[in-house]
Amino acid sequence: MVLLIGEKIITMRDREIFKDVKGYEGLYQVSNLGRVKSLERENTDTIGRTQKTKEKILIPVSFCAYYGVNLYKSNEKKTKAIHQLVAVAFLDHVVNGMNLVVNHVDLNKLNNNVNNLEIVTQRENTNRKHIKSSSKYAGVSWYKRDSKWKAQIQIKGKRKHLGYFDNELEASNAYQKALKES
């Protein structure tokens, strides 16, 4: 059997495993391949009629540059990011604001396969060492207008400019000093 998920072809060797979505047990499940399904259940409408809803794979929606799904519980709709659902179910991730976050290893925010996700600190994620940039150092980038290296750091959600430097290493040293002082 072959499935097409996004741009990736899934074969039988990529065995799909579903687990309950935390907080939506018995209603929804998420798979290690990044698919979400609603489970078969009976619903009662506002005038008391009961109807059966069949199990189905949900169609992802665009959600803050990521894939998300709309989940319903007690007539309340919540949109959840699929990578968060996968990380909670398969990587034992505990959503805790911005302390630990889910990173897409291949930088493709739409690839929610558990093998493409990792839990990192917010600092590791914002250092962006894993992303191609103009500098090999975290917090350093080339400022074309002035032909200088720019150093900046983000601390508690606030970006702090550290200066412009003739040398890439000097800019990195400024970043490292600010990191130690934070």
Secondary structure in CASP SS format (residue, H / E / C, confidence):
PFRMAT SS
TARGET T0000
AUTHOR 0000-0000-0000
METHOD secondary structure of the structure
MODEL  1
M C 1.00
V C 1.00
L E 1.00
L E 1.00
I E 1.00
G C 1.00
E C 1.00
K E 1.00
I E 1.00
I E 1.00
T C 1.00
M C 1.00
R C 1.00
D C 1.00
R C 1.00
E C 1.00
I C 1.00
F E 1.00
K E 1.00
D E 1.00
V C 1.00
K C 1.00
G C 1.00
Y C 1.00
E C 1.00
G C 1.00
L C 1.00
Y E 1.00
Q E 1.00
V E 1.00
S E 1.00
N C 1.00
L C 1.00
G C 1.00
R C 1.00
V E 1.00
K E 1.00
S E 1.00
L C 1.00
E C 1.00
R E 1.00
E E 1.00
N E 1.00
T E 1.00
D C 1.00
T C 1.00
I C 1.00
G C 1.00
R C 1.00
T E 1.00
Q E 1.00
K E 1.00
T E 1.00
K C 1.00
E C 1.00
K E 1.00
I E 1.00
L C 1.00
I C 1.00
P C 1.00
V E 1.00
S E 1.00
F E 1.00
C C 1.00
A C 1.00
Y E 1.00
Y E 1.00
G E 1.00
V E 1.00
N E 1.00
L E 1.00
Y E 1.00
K E 1.00
S C 1.00
N C 1.00
E E 1.00
K E 1.00
K E 1.00
T E 1.00
K E 1.00
A E 1.00
I H 1.00
H H 1.00
Q H 1.00
L H 1.00
V H 1.00
A H 1.00
V H 1.00
A H 1.00
F H 1.00
L C 1.00
D C 1.00
H C 1.00
V C 1.00
V C 1.00
N C 1.00
G C 1.00
M C 1.00
N C 1.00
L E 1.00
V E 1.00
V E 1.00
N E 1.00
H E 1.00
V C 1.00
D C 1.00
L C 1.00
N C 1.00
K C 1.00
L C 1.00
N C 1.00
N C 1.00
N C 1.00
V H 1.00
N H 1.00
N H 1.00
L E 1.00
E E 1.00
I E 1.00
V E 1.00
T E 1.00
Q H 1.00
R H 1.00
E H 1.00
N H 1.00
T H 1.00
N H 1.00
R C 1.00
K C 1.00
H C 1.00
I C 1.00
K C 1.00
S C 1.00
S C 1.00
S C 1.00
K C 1.00
Y C 1.00
A C 1.00
G C 1.00
V E 1.00
S E 1.00
W E 1.00
Y E 1.00
K H 1.00
R H 1.00
D H 1.00
S C 1.00
K E 1.00
W E 1.00
K E 1.00
A E 1.00
Q E 1.00
I E 1.00
Q E 1.00
I E 1.00
K C 1.00
G C 1.00
K E 1.00
R E 1.00
K E 1.00
H E 1.00
L E 1.00
G E 1.00
Y E 1.00
F E 1.00
D C 1.00
N C 1.00
E H 1.00
L H 1.00
E H 1.00
A H 1.00
S H 1.00
N H 1.00
A H 1.00
Y H 1.00
Q H 1.00
K H 1.00
A H 1.00
L H 1.00
K H 1.00
E H 1.00
S C 1.00
END
